[in-house]
């Protein structure tokens, strides 16, 4: 049941065929031009930005929390 859509997707990825409707919608939503190449400066900014986000999530996993009243007594 899954081999038809998955095989079609795999074929498009390997052959470099045009993006699907869903992919083009996501590209438009996030503002990416799929036909443009990514420069090294943009790549470095994306990698460092994702590293900062992961590091921040490890430091503050649940976001700011309020102290309970019992701890203040």
HULIN-V783448 format. One record per residue. SS is DSSP state (alpha for helix, beta for strand, coil for the rest). NEAR is the number of other ideal C-beta (glycine too) atoms within 10 Angstrom. Layout:
ss=SS near=NEAR
ss=SS near=NEAR
This chain:
ss=coil near=5
ss=coil near=6
ss=alpha near=8
ss=alpha near=8
ss=alpha near=9
ss=alpha near=10
ss=alpha near=10
ss=alpha near=12
ss=alpha near=12
ss=alpha near=11
ss=alpha near=10
ss=alpha near=14
ss=alpha near=10
ss=alpha near=8
ss=alpha near=7
ss=coil near=6
ss=coil near=10
ss=coil near=10
ss=coil near=14
ss=coil near=12
ss=alpha near=8
ss=alpha near=8
ss=alpha near=14
ss=alpha near=13
ss=alpha near=11
ss=alpha near=13
ss=alpha near=14
ss=alpha near=11
ss=alpha near=8
ss=alpha near=7
ss=coil near=6
ss=coil near=13
ss=coil near=9
ss=coil near=11
ss=coil near=8
ss=coil near=8
ss=coil near=6
ss=coil near=10
ss=coil near=9
ss=alpha near=7
ss=alpha near=8
ss=alpha near=11
ss=alpha near=10
ss=alpha near=10
ss=alpha near=11
ss=alpha near=11
ss=alpha near=10
ss=alpha near=10
ss=alpha near=10
ss=alpha near=10
ss=alpha near=10
ss=alpha near=10
ss=alpha near=10
ss=alpha near=10
ss=alpha near=9
ss=alpha near=10
ss=alpha near=11
ss=alpha near=8
ss=alpha near=7
ss=coil near=9
ss=coil near=7
ss=coil near=6
ss=coil near=6
ss=coil near=5
ss=coil near=7
ss=coil near=5
ss=coil near=7
ss=coil near=8
ss=alpha near=7
ss=alpha near=6
ss=alpha near=6
ss=alpha near=6
ss=coil near=5
